């Protein structure tokens, strides 16, 4: 679909809308499209810690995680079957 076709399609759907809440939502999206997401201060420390962990090799591979989760799941199911 070309940009012109997409715009025409959106205009058609927009013109047929009669839901005020949905129209308000679209209006908010359009007016906020240029706003940049800013990371809150309370989250920045966690991000820094994660970056330091990566830099120092304090990470787990996906394979390690899957093995650990699989073992936990087996133990949990085993315990539940005997309760």
mmCIF file of the N, C-alpha and C atoms, coordinates in Angstrom:
data_MODEL
# 
_entry.id   MODEL 
# 
loop_
_atom_site.group_PDB 
_atom_site.id 
_atom_site.type_symbol 
_atom_site.label_atom_id 
_atom_site.label_alt_id 
_atom_site.label_comp_id 
_atom_site.label_asym_id 
_atom_site.label_entity_id 
_atom_site.label_seq_id 
_atom_site.pdbx_PDB_ins_code 
_atom_site.Cartn_x 
_atom_site.Cartn_y 
_atom_site.Cartn_z 
_atom_site.occupancy 
_atom_site.B_iso_or_equiv 
_atom_site.pdbx_formal_charge 
_atom_site.auth_seq_id 
_atom_site.auth_comp_id 
_atom_site.auth_asym_id 
_atom_site.auth_atom_id 
_atom_site.pdbx_PDB_model_num 
ATOM 1   N N  . UNK A 1 1  ? 0.853   -1.165  0.000  1.00 0.00 ? 1  UNK A N  1 
ATOM 2   C CA . UNK A 1 1  ? 0.000   0.000   0.000  1.00 0.00 ? 1  UNK A CA 1 
ATOM 3   C C  . UNK A 1 1  ? 0.905   1.236   0.000  1.00 0.00 ? 1  UNK A C  1 
ATOM 4   N N  . UNK A 1 2  ? 0.644   2.143   -0.878 1.00 0.00 ? 2  UNK A N  1 
ATOM 5   C CA . UNK A 1 2  ? 1.430   3.372   -0.951 1.00 0.00 ? 2  UNK A CA 1 
ATOM 6   C C  . UNK A 1 2  ? 1.010   4.319   0.162  1.00 0.00 ? 2  UNK A C  1 
ATOM 7   N N  . UNK A 1 3  ? 1.801   5.348   0.371  1.00 0.00 ? 3  UNK A N  1 
ATOM 8   C CA . UNK A 1 3  ? 1.483   6.332   1.403  1.00 0.00 ? 3  UNK A CA 1 
ATOM 9   C C  . UNK A 1 3  ? 0.160   7.027   1.099  1.00 0.00 ? 3  UNK A C  1 
ATOM 10  N N  . UNK A 1 4  ? -0.066  7.356   -0.155 1.00 0.00 ? 4  UNK A N  1 
ATOM 11  C CA . UNK A 1 4  ? -1.321  8.018   -0.546 1.00 0.00 ? 4  UNK A CA 1 
ATOM 12  C C  . UNK A 1 4  ? -2.510  7.101   -0.296 1.00 0.00 ? 4  UNK A C  1 
ATOM 13  N N  . UNK A 1 5  ? -2.369  5.818   -0.643 1.00 0.00 ? 5  UNK A N  1 
ATOM 14  C CA . UNK A 1 5  ? -3.454  4.857   -0.419 1.00 0.00 ? 5  UNK A CA 1 
ATOM 15  C C  . UNK A 1 5  ? -3.729  4.696   1.082  1.00 0.00 ? 5  UNK A C  1 
ATOM 16  N N  . UNK A 1 6  ? -2.660  4.652   1.852  1.00 0.00 ? 6  UNK A N  1 
ATOM 17  C CA . UNK A 1 6  ? -2.820  4.522   3.301  1.00 0.00 ? 6  UNK A CA 1 
ATOM 18  C C  . UNK A 1 6  ? -3.555  5.720   3.878  1.00 0.00 ? 6  UNK A C  1 
ATOM 19  N N  . UNK A 1 7  ? -3.167  6.917   3.455  1.00 0.00 ? 7  UNK A N  1 
ATOM 20  C CA . UNK A 1 7  ? -3.831  8.129   3.939  1.00 0.00 ? 7  UNK A CA 1 
ATOM 21  C C  . UNK A 1 7  ? -5.302  8.141   3.554  1.00 0.00 ? 7  UNK A C  1 
ATOM 22  N N  . UNK A 1 8  ? -5.609  7.754   2.331  1.00 0.00 ? 8  UNK A N  1 
ATOM 23  C CA . UNK A 1 8  ? -7.012  7.708   1.890  1.00 0.00 ? 8  UNK A CA 1 
ATOM 24  C C  . UNK A 1 8  ? -7.812  6.717   2.719  1.00 0.00 ? 8  UNK A C  1 
ATOM 25  N N  . UNK A 1 9  ? -7.208  5.571   2.983  1.00 0.00 ? 9  UNK A N  1 
ATOM 26  C CA . UNK A 1 9  ? -7.881  4.547   3.780  1.00 0.00 ? 9  UNK A CA 1 
ATOM 27  C C  . UNK A 1 9  ? -8.150  5.054   5.196  1.00 0.00 ? 9  UNK A C  1 
ATOM 28  N N  . UNK A 1 10 ? -7.152  5.713   5.775  1.00 0.00 ? 10 UNK A N  1 
ATOM 29  C CA . UNK A 1 10 ? -7.315  6.254   7.128  1.00 0.00 ? 10 UNK A CA 1 
ATOM 30  C C  . UNK A 1 10 ? -8.366  7.357   7.147  1.00 0.00 ? 10 UNK A C  1 
ATOM 31  N N  . UNK A 1 11 ? -8.339  8.236   6.155  1.00 0.00 ? 11 UNK A N  1 
ATOM 32  C CA . UNK A 1 11 ? -9.342  9.303   6.082  1.00 0.00 ? 11 UNK A CA 1 
ATOM 33  C C  . UNK A 1 11 ? -10.751 8.728   6.001  1.00 0.00 ? 11 UNK A C  1 
ATOM 34  N N  . UNK A 1 12 ? -10.913 7.707   5.201  1.00 0.00 ? 12 UNK A N  1 
ATOM 35  C CA . UNK A 1 12 ? -12.239 7.083   5.045  1.00 0.00 ? 12 UNK A CA 1 
ATOM 36  C C  . UNK A 1 12 ? -12.712 6.522   6.386  1.00 0.00 ? 12 UNK A C  1 
ATOM 37  N N  . UNK A 1 13 ? -11.844 5.784   7.051  1.00 0.00 ? 13 UNK A N  1 
ATOM 38  C CA . UNK A 1 13 ? -12.209 5.193   8.338  1.00 0.00 ? 13 UNK A CA 1 
ATOM 39  C C  . UNK A 1 13 ? -12.467 6.280   9.376  1.00 0.00 ? 13 UNK A C  1 
ATOM 40  N N  . UNK A 1 14 ? -11.649 7.303   9.364  1.00 0.00 ? 14 UNK A N  1 
ATOM 41  C CA . UNK A 1 14 ? -11.789 8.409   10.305 1.00 0.00 ? 14 UNK A CA 1 
ATOM 42  C C  . UNK A 1 14 ? -13.117 9.126   10.095 1.00 0.00 ? 14 UNK A C  1 
ATOM 43  N N  . UNK A 1 15 ? -13.481 9.372   8.840  1.00 0.00 ? 15 UNK A N  1 
ATOM 44  C CA . UNK A 1 15 ? -14.744 10.056  8.541  1.00 0.00 ? 15 UNK A CA 1 
ATOM 45  C C  . UNK A 1 15 ? -15.963 9.245   8.982  1.00 0.00 ? 15 UNK A C  1 
ATOM 46  N N  . UNK A 1 16 ? -15.818 7.932   9.029  1.00 0.00 ? 16 UNK A N  1 
ATOM 47  C CA . UNK A 1 16 ? -16.935 7.070   9.423  1.00 0.00 ? 16 UNK A CA 1 
ATOM 48  C C  . UNK A 1 16 ? -17.024 6.839   10.933 1.00 0.00 ? 16 UNK A C  1 
ATOM 49  N N  . UNK A 1 17 ? -16.030 7.310   11.685 1.00 0.00 ? 17 UNK A N  1 
ATOM 50  C CA . UNK A 1 17 ? -16.022 7.099   13.133 1.00 0.00 ? 17 UNK A CA 1 
ATOM 51  C C  . UNK A 1 17 ? -17.053 7.979   13.832 1.00 0.00 ? 17 UNK A C  1 
ATOM 52  N N  . UNK A 1 18 ? -17.753 7.383   14.774 1.00 0.00 ? 18 UNK A N  1 
ATOM 53  C CA . UNK A 1 18 ? -18.723 8.125   15.575 1.00 0.00 ? 18 UNK A CA 1 
ATOM 54  C C  . UNK A 1 18 ? -18.512 7.903   17.071 1.00 0.00 ? 18 UNK A C  1 
ATOM 55  N N  . UNK A 1 19 ? -17.389 7.344   17.434 1.00 0.00 ? 19 UNK A N  1 
ATOM 56  C CA . UNK A 1 19 ? -17.076 7.053   18.833 1.00 0.00 ? 19 UNK A CA 1 
ATOM 57  C C  . UNK A 1 19 ? -16.210 8.181   19.395 1.00 0.00 ? 19 UNK A C  1 
ATOM 58  N N  . UNK A 1 20 ? -16.783 9.035   20.248 1.00 0.00 ? 20 UNK A N  1 
ATOM 59  C CA . UNK A 1 20 ? -16.028 10.189  20.762 1.00 0.00 ? 20 UNK A CA 1 
ATOM 60  C C  . UNK A 1 20 ? -14.768 9.790   21.528 1.00 0.00 ? 20 UNK A C  1 
ATOM 61  N N  . UNK A 1 21 ? -14.819 8.697   22.279 1.00 0.00 ? 21 UNK A N  1 
ATOM 62  C CA . UNK A 1 21 ? -13.646 8.269   23.042 1.00 0.00 ? 21 UNK A CA 1 
ATOM 63  C C  . UNK A 1 21 ? -12.510 7.850   22.114 1.00 0.00 ? 21 UNK A C  1 
ATOM 64  N N  . UNK A 1 22 ? -12.860 7.137   21.064 1.00 0.00 ? 22 UNK A N  1 
ATOM 65  C CA . UNK A 1 22 ? -11.843 6.698   20.111 1.00 0.00 ? 22 UNK A CA 1 
ATOM 66  C C  . UNK A 1 22 ? -11.256 7.893   19.361 1.00 0.00 ? 22 UNK A C  1 
ATOM 67  N N  . UNK A 1 23 ? -12.110 8.836   19.004 1.00 0.00 ? 23 UNK A N  1 
ATOM 68  C CA . UNK A 1 23 ? -11.628 10.046  18.330 1.00 0.00 ? 23 UNK A CA 1 
ATOM 69  C C  . UNK A 1 23 ? -10.698 10.853  19.236 1.00 0.00 ? 23 UNK A C  1 
ATOM 70  N N  . UNK A 1 24 ? -11.012 10.909  20.533 1.00 0.00 ? 24 UNK A N  1 
ATOM 71  C CA . UNK A 1 24 ? -10.138 11.598  21.483 1.00 0.00 ? 24 UNK A CA 1 
ATOM 72  C C  . UNK A 1 24 ? -8.782  10.887  21.567 1.00 0.00 ? 24 UNK A C  1 
ATOM 73  N N  . UNK A 1 25 ? -8.819  9.573   21.559 1.00 0.00 ? 25 UNK A N  1 
ATOM 74  C CA . UNK A 1 25 ? -7.587  8.796   21.590 1.00 0.00 ? 25 UNK A CA 1 
ATOM 75  C C  . UNK A 1 25 ? -6.723  9.086   20.362 1.00 0.00 ? 25 UNK A C  1 
ATOM 76  N N  . UNK A 1 26 ? -7.340  9.092   19.199 1.00 0.00 ? 26 UNK A N  1 
ATOM 77  C CA . UNK A 1 26 ? -6.616  9.402   17.965 1.00 0.00 ? 26 UNK A CA 1 
ATOM 78  C C  . UNK A 1 26 ? -6.035  10.817  18.031 1.00 0.00 ? 26 UNK A C  1 
ATOM 79  N N  . UNK A 1 27 ? -6.828  11.747  18.521 1.00 0.00 ? 27 UNK A N  1 
ATOM 80  C CA . UNK A 1 27 ? -6.368  13.130  18.664 1.00 0.00 ? 27 UNK A CA 1 
ATOM 81  C C  . UNK A 1 27 ? -5.138  13.204  19.578 1.00 0.00 ? 27 UNK A C  1 
ATOM 82  N N  . UNK A 1 28 ? -5.189  12.489  20.682 1.00 0.00 ? 28 UNK A N  1 
ATOM 83  C CA . UNK A 1 28 ? -4.053  12.455  21.608 1.00 0.00 ? 28 UNK A CA 1 
ATOM 84  C C  . UNK A 1 28 ? -2.822  11.864  20.934 1.00 0.00 ? 28 UNK A C  1 
ATOM 85  N N  . UNK A 1 29 ? -2.998  10.778  20.204 1.00 0.00 ? 29 UNK A N  1 
ATOM 86  C CA . UNK A 1 29 ? -1.874  10.153  19.500 1.00 0.00 ? 29 UNK A CA 1 
ATOM 87  C C  . UNK A 1 29 ? -1.244  11.101  18.497 1.00 0.00 ? 29 UNK A C  1 
ATOM 88  N N  . UNK A 1 30 ? -2.078  11.793  17.751 1.00 0.00 ? 30 UNK A N  1 
ATOM 89  C CA . UNK A 1 30 ? -1.571  12.720  16.734 1.00 0.00 ? 30 UNK A CA 1 
ATOM 90  C C  . UNK A 1 30 ? -0.821  13.880  17.381 1.00 0.00 ? 30 UNK A C  1 
ATOM 91  N N  . UNK A 1 31 ? -1.364  14.415  18.459 1.00 0.00 ? 31 UNK A N  1 
ATOM 92  C CA . UNK A 1 31 ? -0.733  15.566  19.106 1.00 0.00 ? 31 UNK A CA 1 
ATOM 93  C C  . UNK A 1 31 ? 0.532   15.198  19.881 1.00 0.00 ? 31 UNK A C  1 
ATOM 94  N N  . UNK A 1 32 ? 0.664   13.933  20.261 1.00 0.00 ? 32 UNK A N  1 
ATOM 95  C CA . UNK A 1 32 ? 1.822   13.509  21.045 1.00 0.00 ? 32 UNK A CA 1 
ATOM 96  C C  . UNK A 1 32 ? 2.868   12.773  20.221 1.00 0.00 ? 32 UNK A C  1 
ATOM 97  N N  . UNK A 1 33 ? 2.709   12.736  18.911 1.00 0.00 ? 33 UNK A N  1 
ATOM 98  C CA . UNK A 1 33 ? 3.613   11.935  18.083 1.00 0.00 ? 33 UNK A CA 1 
ATOM 99  C C  . UNK A 1 33 ? 5.053   12.411  18.124 1.00 0.00 ? 33 UNK A C  1 
ATOM 100 N N  . UNK A 1 34 ? 5.279   13.677  18.411 1.00 0.00 ? 34 UNK A N  1 
ATOM 101 C CA . UNK A 1 34 ? 6.634   14.208  18.412 1.00 0.00 ? 34 UNK A CA 1 
ATOM 102 C C  . UNK A 1 34 ? 7.274   14.223  19.798 1.00 0.00 ? 34 UNK A C  1 
ATOM 103 N N  . UNK A 1 35 ? 6.542   13.791  20.803 1.00 0.00 ? 35 UNK A N  1 
ATOM 104 C CA . UNK A 1 35 ? 7.104   13.770  22.144 1.00 0.00 ? 35 UNK A CA 1 
ATOM 105 C C  . UNK A 1 35 ? 8.085   12.614  22.272 1.00 0.00 ? 35 UNK A C  1 
ATOM 106 N N  . UNK A 1 36 ? 9.174   12.867  22.949 1.00 0.00 ? 36 UNK A N  1 
ATOM 107 C CA . UNK A 1 36 ? 10.198  11.857  23.165 1.00 0.00 ? 36 UNK A CA 1 
ATOM 108 C C  . UNK A 1 36 ? 9.979   11.234  24.534 1.00 0.00 ? 36 UNK A C  1 
ATOM 109 N N  . UNK A 1 37 ? 10.065  9.918   24.568 1.00 0.00 ? 37 UNK A N  1 
ATOM 110 C CA . UNK A 1 37 ? 9.936   9.224   25.852 1.00 0.00 ? 37 UNK A CA 1 
ATOM 111 C C  . UNK A 1 37 ? 11.179  9.499   26.684 1.00 0.00 ? 37 UNK A C  1 
ATOM 112 N N  . UNK A 1 38 ? 10.983  9.961   27.901 1.00 0.00 ? 38 UNK A N  1 
ATOM 113 C CA . UNK A 1 38 ? 12.091  10.207  28.813 1.00 0.00 ? 38 UNK A CA 1 
ATOM 114 C C  . UNK A 1 38 ? 12.061  9.155   29.911 1.00 0.00 ? 38 UNK A C  1 
ATOM 115 N N  . UNK A 1 39 ? 13.222  8.594   30.164 1.00 0.00 ? 39 UNK A N  1 
ATOM 116 C CA . UNK A 1 39 ? 13.319  7.562   31.185 1.00 0.00 ? 39 UNK A CA 1 
ATOM 117 C C  . UNK A 1 39 ? 13.271  8.223   32.559 1.00 0.00 ? 39 UNK A C  1 
ATOM 118 N N  . UNK A 1 40 ? 12.355  7.780   33.408 1.00 0.00 ? 40 UNK A N  1 
ATOM 119 C CA . UNK A 1 40 ? 12.264  8.353   34.757 1.00 0.00 ? 40 UNK A CA 1 
ATOM 120 C C  . UNK A 1 40 ? 13.551  8.089   35.548 1.00 0.00 ? 40 UNK A C  1 
ATOM 121 N N  . UNK A 1 41 ? 13.886  9.014   36.423 1.00 0.00 ? 41 UNK A N  1 
ATOM 122 C CA . UNK A 1 41 ? 15.119  8.903   37.208 1.00 0.00 ? 41 UNK A CA 1 
ATOM 123 C C  . UNK A 1 41 ? 15.198  7.590   37.982 1.00 0.00 ? 41 UNK A C  1 
ATOM 124 N N  . UNK A 1 42 ? 14.072  7.148   38.549 1.00 0.00 ? 42 UNK A N  1 
ATOM 125 C CA . UNK A 1 42 ? 14.106  5.935   39.369 1.00 0.00 ? 42 UNK A CA 1 
ATOM 126 C C  . UNK A 1 42 ? 14.427  4.684   38.551 1.00 0.00 ? 42 UNK A C  1 
ATOM 127 N N  . UNK A 1 43 ? 14.330  4.759   37.237 1.00 0.00 ? 43 UNK A N  1 
ATOM 128 C CA . UNK A 1 43 ? 14.648  3.611   36.389 1.00 0.00 ? 43 UNK A CA 1 
ATOM 129 C C  . UNK A 1 43 ? 16.094  3.654   35.891 1.00 0.00 ? 43 UNK A C  1 
ATOM 130 N N  . UNK A 1 44 ? 16.696  4.813   35.896 1.00 0.00 ? 44 UNK A N  1 
ATOM 131 C CA . UNK A 1 44 ? 18.041  4.961   35.345 1.00 0.00 ? 44 UNK A CA 1 
ATOM 132 C C  . UNK A 1 44 ? 19.087  4.162   36.124 1.00 0.00 ? 44 UNK A C  1 
ATOM 133 N N  . UNK A 1 45 ? 18.935  4.067   37.446 1.00 0.00 ? 45 UNK A N  1 
ATOM 134 C CA . UNK A 1 45 ? 19.890  3.289   38.234 1.00 0.00 ? 45 UNK A CA 1 
ATOM 135 C C  . UNK A 1 45 ? 19.872  1.814   37.829 1.00 0.00 ? 45 UNK A C  1 
ATOM 136 N N  . UNK A 1 46 ? 18.695  1.289   37.611 1.00 0.00 ? 46 UNK A N  1 
ATOM 137 C CA . UNK A 1 46 ? 18.579  -0.104  37.174 1.00 0.00 ? 46 UNK A CA 1 
ATOM 138 C C  . UNK A 1 46 ? 19.205  -0.327  35.810 1.00 0.00 ? 46 UNK A C  1 
ATOM 139 N N  . UNK A 1 47 ? 19.042  0.624   34.928 1.00 0.00 ? 47 UNK A N  1 
ATOM 140 C CA . UNK A 1 47 ? 19.632  0.529   33.595 1.00 0.00 ? 47 UNK A CA 1 
ATOM 141 C C  . UNK A 1 47 ? 21.159  0.576   33.698 1.00 0.00 ? 47 UNK A C  1 
ATOM 142 N N  . UNK A 1 48 ? 21.665  1.486   34.534 1.00 0.00 ? 48 UNK A N  1 
ATOM 143 C CA . UNK A 1 48 ? 23.125  1.576   34.740 1.00 0.00 ? 48 UNK A CA 1 
ATOM 144 C C  . UNK A 1 48 ? 23.663  0.266   35.318 1.00 0.00 ? 48 UNK A C  1 
ATOM 145 N N  . UNK A 1 49 ? 22.954  -0.291  36.292 1.00 0.00 ? 49 UNK A N  1 
ATOM 146 C CA . UNK A 1 49 ? 23.379  -1.548  36.907 1.00 0.00 ? 49 UNK A CA 1 
ATOM 147 C C  . UNK A 1 49 ? 23.402  -2.662  35.867 1.00 0.00 ? 49 UNK A C  1 
ATOM 148 N N  . UNK A 1 50 ? 22.382  -2.710  35.019 1.00 0.00 ? 50 UNK A N  1 
ATOM 149 C CA . UNK A 1 50 ? 22.344  -3.720  33.967 1.00 0.00 ? 50 UNK A CA 1 
ATOM 150 C C  . UNK A 1 50 ? 23.501  -3.566  32.992 1.00 0.00 ? 50 UNK A C  1 
ATOM 151 N N  . UNK A 1 51 ? 23.821  -2.329  32.627 1.00 0.00 ? 51 UNK A N  1 
ATOM 152 C CA . UNK A 1 51 ? 24.949  -2.080  31.725 1.00 0.00 ? 51 UNK A CA 1 
ATOM 153 C C  . UNK A 1 51 ? 26.260  -2.496  32.378 1.00 0.00 ? 51 UNK A C  1 
ATOM 154 N N  . UNK A 1 52 ? 26.409  -2.209  33.679 1.00 0.00 ? 52 UNK A N  1 
ATOM 155 C CA . UNK A 1 52 ? 27.614  -2.641  34.396 1.00 0.00 ? 52 UNK A CA 1 
ATOM 156 C C  . UNK A 1 52 ? 27.702  -4.164  34.459 1.00 0.00 ? 52 UNK A C  1 
ATOM 157 N N  . UNK A 1 53 ? 26.581  -4.820  34.705 1.00 0.00 ? 53 UNK A N  1 
ATOM 158 C CA . UNK A 1 53 ? 26.565  -6.283  34.728 1.00 0.00 ? 53 UNK A CA 1 
ATOM 159 C C  . UNK A 1 53 ? 27.035  -6.856  33.397 1.00 0.00 ? 53 UNK A C  1 
ATOM 160 N N  . UNK A 1 54 ? 26.543  -6.300  32.315 1.00 0.00 ? 54 UNK A N  1 
ATOM 161 C CA . UNK A 1 54 ? 26.943  -6.772  30.986 1.00 0.00 ? 54 UNK A CA 1 
ATOM 162 C C  . UNK A 1 54 ? 28.435  -6.543  30.777 1.00 0.00 ? 54 UNK A C  1 
ATOM 163 N N  . UNK A 1 55 ? 28.898  -5.359  31.142 1.00 0.00 ? 55 UNK A N  1 
ATOM 164 C CA . UNK A 1 55 ? 30.312  -5.012  30.956 1.00 0.00 ? 55 UNK A CA 1 
ATOM 165 C C  . UNK A 1 55 ? 31.224  -5.955  31.732 1.00 0.00 ? 55 UNK A C  1 
ATOM 166 N N  . UNK A 1 56 ? 30.790  -6.388  32.915 1.00 0.00 ? 56 UNK A N  1 
ATOM 167 C CA . UNK A 1 56 ? 31.611  -7.253  33.761 1.00 0.00 ? 56 UNK A CA 1 
ATOM 168 C C  . UNK A 1 56 ? 31.296  -8.742  33.577 1.00 0.00 ? 56 UNK A C  1 
ATOM 169 N N  . UNK A 1 57 ? 30.463  -9.054  32.609 1.00 0.00 ? 57 UNK A N  1 
ATOM 170 C CA . UNK A 1 57 ? 30.173  -10.456 32.307 1.00 0.00 ? 57 UNK A CA 1 
ATOM 171 C C  . UNK A 1 57 ? 29.219  -11.124 33.271 1.00 0.00 ? 57 UNK A C  1 
ATOM 172 N N  . UNK A 1 58 ? 28.515  -10.354 34.072 1.00 0.00 ? 58 UNK A N  1 
ATOM 173 C CA . UNK A 1 58 ? 27.542  -10.918 35.020 1.00 0.00 ? 58 UNK A CA 1 
ATOM 174 C C  . UNK A 1 58 ? 26.204  -11.135 34.312 1.00 0.00 ? 58 UNK A C  1 
ATOM 175 N N  . UNK A 1 59 ? 26.200  -12.087 33.400 1.00 0.00 ? 59 UNK A N  1 
ATOM 176 C CA . UNK A 1 59 ? 25.006  -12.346 32.594 1.00 0.00 ? 59 UNK A CA 1 
ATOM 177 C C  . UNK A 1 59 ? 24.760  -13.850 32.506 1.00 0.00 ? 59 UNK A C  1 
ATOM 178 N N  . UNK A 1 60 ? 23.570  -14.215 32.150 1.00 0.00 ? 60 UNK A N  1 
ATOM 179 C CA . UNK A 1 60 ? 23.204  -15.601 31.902 1.00 0.00 ? 60 UNK A CA 1 
ATOM 180 C C  . UNK A 1 60 ? 22.807  -15.737 30.445 1.00 0.00 ? 60 UNK A C  1 
ATOM 181 N N  . UNK A 1 61 ? 23.144  -16.858 29.858 1.00 0.00 ? 61 UNK A N  1 
ATOM 182 C CA . UNK A 1 61 ? 22.700  -17.123 28.488 1.00 0.00 ? 61 UNK A CA 1 
ATOM 183 C C  . UNK A 1 61 ? 21.251  -17.579 28.527 1.00 0.00 ? 61 UNK A C  1 
ATOM 184 N N  . UNK A 1 62 ? 20.609  -17.516 27.404 1.00 0.00 ? 62 UNK A N  1 
ATOM 185 C CA . UNK A 1 62 ? 19.233  -17.992 27.313 1.00 0.00 ? 62 UNK A CA 1 
ATOM 186 C C  . UNK A 1 62 ? 19.186  -19.493 27.610 1.00 0.00 ? 62 UNK A C  1 
ATOM 187 N N  . UNK A 1 63 ? 20.202  -20.214 27.167 1.00 0.00 ? 63 UNK A N  1 
ATOM 188 C CA . UNK A 1 63 ? 20.269  -21.657 27.418 1.00 0.00 ? 63 UNK A CA 1 
ATOM 189 C C  . UNK A 1 63 ? 20.325  -21.927 28.928 1.00 0.00 ? 63 UNK A C  1 
ATOM 190 N N  . UNK A 1 64 ? 21.138  -21.147 29.652 1.00 0.00 ? 64 UNK A N  1 
ATOM 191 C CA . UNK A 1 64 ? 21.230  -21.303 31.100 1.00 0.00 ? 64 UNK A CA 1 
ATOM 192 C C  . UNK A 1 64 ? 19.864  -21.040 31.753 1.00 0.00 ? 64 UNK A C  1 
ATOM 193 N N  . UNK A 1 65 ? 19.215  -19.964 31.341 1.00 0.00 ? 65 UNK A N  1 
ATOM 194 C CA . UNK A 1 65 ? 17.906  -19.625 31.883 1.00 0.00 ? 65 UNK A CA 1 
ATOM 195 C C  . UNK A 1 65 ? 16.894  -20.736 31.607 1.00 0.00 ? 65 UNK A C  1 
ATOM 196 N N  . UNK A 1 66 ? 16.872  -21.237 30.365 1.00 0.00 ? 66 UNK A N  1 
ATOM 197 C CA . UNK A 1 66 ? 15.909  -22.285 30.007 1.00 0.00 ? 66 UNK A CA 1 
ATOM 198 C C  . UNK A 1 66 ? 16.154  -23.557 30.814 1.00 0.00 ? 66 UNK A C  1 
ATOM 199 N N  . UNK A 1 67 ? 17.418  -23.914 31.026 1.00 0.00 ? 67 UNK A N  1 
ATOM 200 C CA . UNK A 1 67 ? 17.724  -25.097 31.831 1.00 0.00 ? 67 UNK A CA 1 
ATOM 201 C C  . UNK A 1 67 ? 17.287  -24.903 33.276 1.00 0.00 ? 67 UNK A C  1 
ATOM 202 N N  . UNK A 1 68 ? 17.565  -23.728 33.825 1.00 0.00 ? 68 UNK A N  1 
ATOM 203 C CA . UNK A 1 68 ? 17.189  -23.441 35.207 1.00 0.00 ? 68 UNK A CA 1 
ATOM 204 C C  . UNK A 1 68 ? 15.665  -23.430 35.360 1.00 0.00 ? 68 UNK A C  1 
ATOM 205 N N  . UNK A 1 69 ? 14.963  -22.814 34.399 1.00 0.00 ? 69 UNK A N  1 
ATOM 206 C CA . UNK A 1 69 ? 13.502  -22.773 34.446 1.00 0.00 ? 69 UNK A CA 1 
ATOM 207 C C  . UNK A 1 69 ? 12.915  -24.173 34.284 1.00 0.00 ? 69 UNK A C  1 
ATOM 208 N N  . UNK A 1 70 ? 13.479  -24.947 33.398 1.00 0.00 ? 70 UNK A N  1 
ATOM 209 C CA . UNK A 1 70 ? 13.001  -26.312 33.176 1.00 0.00 ? 70 UNK A CA 1 
ATOM 210 C C  . UNK A 1 70 ? 13.145  -27.138 34.448 1.00 0.00 ? 70 UNK A C  1 
ATOM 211 N N  . UNK A 1 71 ? 14.286  -26.997 35.117 1.00 0.00 ? 71 UNK A N  1 
ATOM 212 C CA . UNK A 1 71 ? 14.510  -27.727 36.368 1.00 0.00 ? 71 UNK A CA 1 
ATOM 213 C C  . UNK A 1 71 ? 13.526  -27.263 37.443 1.00 0.00 ? 71 UNK A C  1 
ATOM 214 N N  . UNK A 1 72 ? 13.317  -25.958 37.549 1.00 0.00 ? 72 UNK A N  1 
ATOM 215 C CA . UNK A 1 72 ? 12.371  -25.429 38.520 1.00 0.00 ? 72 UNK A CA 1 
ATOM 216 C C  . UNK A 1 72 ? 10.965  -25.957 38.253 1.00 0.00 ? 72 UNK A C  1 
ATOM 217 N N  . UNK A 1 73 ? 10.594  -25.960 36.955 1.00 0.00 ? 73 UNK A N  1 
ATOM 218 C CA . UNK A 1 73 ? 9.263   -26.432 36.583 1.00 0.00 ? 73 UNK A CA 1 
ATOM 219 C C  . UNK A 1 73 ? 9.088   -27.903 36.931 1.00 0.00 ? 73 UNK A C  1 
ATOM 220 N N  . UNK A 1 74 ? 10.095  -28.711 36.659 1.00 0.00 ? 74 UNK A N  1 
ATOM 221 C CA . UNK A 1 74 ? 10.023  -30.142 36.999 1.00 0.00 ? 74 UNK A CA 1 
ATOM 222 C C  . UNK A 1 74 ? 9.866   -30.316 38.507 1.00 0.00 ? 74 UNK A C  1 
ATOM 223 N N  . UNK A 1 75 ? 10.650  -29.569 39.271 1.00 0.00 ? 75 UNK A N  1 
ATOM 224 C CA . UNK A 1 75 ? 10.561  -29.673 40.734 1.00 0.00 ? 75 UNK A CA 1 
ATOM 225 C C  . UNK A 1 75 ? 9.198   -29.218 41.234 1.00 0.00 ? 75 UNK A C  1 
ATOM 226 N N  . UNK A 1 76 ? 8.660   -28.155 40.661 1.00 0.00 ? 76 UNK A N  1 
ATOM 227 C CA . UNK A 1 76 ? 7.356   -27.641 41.089 1.00 0.00 ? 76 UNK A CA 1 
ATOM 228 C C  . UNK A 1 76 ? 6.251   -28.634 40.773 1.00 0.00 ? 76 UNK A C  1 
ATOM 229 N N  . UNK A 1 77 ? 6.284   -29.224 39.590 1.00 0.00 ? 77 UNK A N  1 
ATOM 230 C CA . UNK A 1 77 ? 5.256   -30.194 39.212 1.00 0.00 ? 77 UNK A CA 1 
ATOM 231 C C  . UNK A 1 77 ? 5.381   -31.456 40.055 1.00 0.00 ? 77 UNK A C  1 
ATOM 232 N N  . UNK A 1 78 ? 6.606   -31.846 40.355 1.00 0.00 ? 78 UNK A N  1 
ATOM 233 C CA . UNK A 1 78 ? 6.835   -33.029 41.167 1.00 0.00 ? 78 UNK A CA 1 
ATOM 234 C C  . UNK A 1 78 ? 6.274   -32.812 42.576 1.00 0.00 ? 78 UNK A C  1 
ATOM 235 N N  . UNK A 1 79 ? 6.520   -31.639 43.154 1.00 0.00 ? 79 UNK A N  1 
ATOM 236 C CA . UNK A 1 79 ? 6.025   -31.340 44.496 1.00 0.00 ? 79 UNK A CA 1 
ATOM 237 C C  . UNK A 1 79 ? 4.506   -31.292 44.524 1.00 0.00 ? 79 UNK A C  1 
ATOM 238 N N  . UNK A 1 80 ? 3.894   -30.694 43.493 1.00 0.00 ? 80 UNK A N  1 
ATOM 239 C CA . UNK A 1 80 ? 2.429   -30.572 43.453 1.00 0.00 ? 80 UNK A CA 1 
ATOM 240 C C  . UNK A 1 80 ? 1.761   -31.931 43.337 1.00 0.00 ? 80 UNK A C  1 
ATOM 241 N N  . UNK A 1 81 ? 2.391   -32.860 42.651 1.00 0.00 ? 81 UNK A N  1 
ATOM 242 C CA . UNK A 1 81 ? 1.748   -34.166 42.456 1.00 0.00 ? 81 UNK A CA 1 
ATOM 243 C C  . UNK A 1 81 ? 1.729   -34.981 43.737 1.00 0.00 ? 81 UNK A C  1 
ATOM 244 N N  . UNK A 1 82 ? 2.568   -34.623 44.717 1.00 0.00 ? 82 UNK A N  1 
ATOM 245 C CA . UNK A 1 82 ? 2.601   -35.353 45.974 1.00 0.00 ? 82 UNK A CA 1 
ATOM 246 C C  . UNK A 1 82 ? 1.969   -34.585 47.135 1.00 0.00 ? 82 UNK A C  1 
ATOM 247 N N  . UNK A 1 83 ? 1.383   -33.466 46.876 1.00 0.00 ? 83 UNK A N  1 
ATOM 248 C CA . UNK A 1 83 ? 0.747   -32.668 47.954 1.00 0.00 ? 83 UNK A CA 1 
ATOM 249 C C  . UNK A 1 83 ? -0.674  -33.079 48.169 1.00 0.00 ? 83 UNK A C  1 
# 
